[in-house]
Amino acid sequence: MSRCPDNRPSILLVNWRDTRHPEGGGSERYVERIAEGLARLGYRVAIQCADHGRAPLGDWVAGVRFRRRGNKFTVYLHALLAILRSDADVIVDVQNGMPFFSRLVARCPVLVLVHHVHREQWHSALGPFFGRIGWWIESWLAPRLYRKCRYITVSNVTRDELGQLGIELRRTVVVPNGLDAPPAVTARRTEAPVLVAVSRLVPHKRLEHAIDLVAQLRPQWPNLRLELVGDGPWKEVLTQHAIDRGVQDSVVVHGWVDEQTKHEILAGAWVHLCPSVKEGWGIVIMEAAAHGVPTVAYRSAGGVAEAIVEHETGLLAEDFDDFVRHTDTLLRDKPLRKAMGAAGRQRAQQFSWEESLDAFESVVHSALQLPRRPVTREHRLTQQVNQT
């Protein structure tokens, strides 16, 4: 890649997946929103990710060049080859647990983007033996390999966890997720109680807890319904789990839906559930909030404790019993539910991709030791987040 006509740097992002991947989610959306924003500013931007059959091997989207090669394992080798062949001015190594080892071959500054630390997920994803190897790479090898690199993450929780791995806080910048303005919807809050969970259908999202919650609450709430929105390899497992718990008539597994349909479902729900083991932030928590829907999540799940303002926009549970109690409380207490919904709507308006882009670009400028653009009001807000 060559420099842009205005002499701005060119950027190559190496990522495991893209948003069109069957398992693409919030972290992929973050990467692409930032990439699209940088392209609008005049940067030459490319994303190298895995091939998945749902998109061409190469194309352009919103000014960003996509190159898809390899599967979920060999994508790392293809990314290294792409870095070797590239004359990019900045490499962004998106570490979804496993680093791309870009530092070994890059001839330019490397920025490391981490959404959350994967301590709890390695075992469930790869089993005890390979899980220990994966965690050793993430927790010991990667921090040493990237010891001279700047890190970007989406929450102070993750920044602190990276600090526990030996990555100095001074090298880590928090660039929060933005939020797309929700589309206009025709749906209205349902008469019967509806719970919704929008997520990739994978083990660590722990959506079985949402189904178990329905089984436990249905005696008190016979009309209770759970809407599961999203796709992934765990779809059949969750469908069978609902059958095993005897609540298949109360659980709707939608699979993948388009954006408009997703927002219509969110707008009609009473409470959003996020039982995930770990999240860097939780874009869908803010999407639900934008429709006035409070969220119940686990306090231990990382960035959700920042996406949710406890007792104002949602509730944080200590364990499964607490998760059930909090959900039952919101179902029963309509004034509380409405108050949290109103607070959530107001808070959701504070997040935008333009703010996130401004902060991200400032990290790029710092890595290249370029003069910084004038600091905007939005960037000052993001600096305040980083100082908390």
Secondary structure, DSSP 8 states (H G I E B T S, - for coil): ----TT---EEEEE-S--TTSTT--HHHHHHHHHHHHHHHTT-EEEEEE---SSS-SEEEETTEEEEE-S-TTTHHHHHHHHHHH---SEEEEE-SSS---GGGT-SS-EEEEES---TTHHHHHHHHHHHHHHHHIIIIIHHHHTTTSEEEES-HHHHHHHHHTT--GGGEEE----------------SS-EEEEE---SGGG-THHHHHHHHHHTTT-TT-EEEEE--STTHHHHHHHHHHTT-TTTEEEEES--HHHHHHHHHH-SEEEE--S-BSS-HHHHHHHHTT--EEEETTSBTHHHHS-BTTTEEEESSHHHHHHHHHHHHH-HHHHHHHHHHHHHHHTT--HHHHHHHHHHHHHHHHT-------HHHHHHHHHHH-
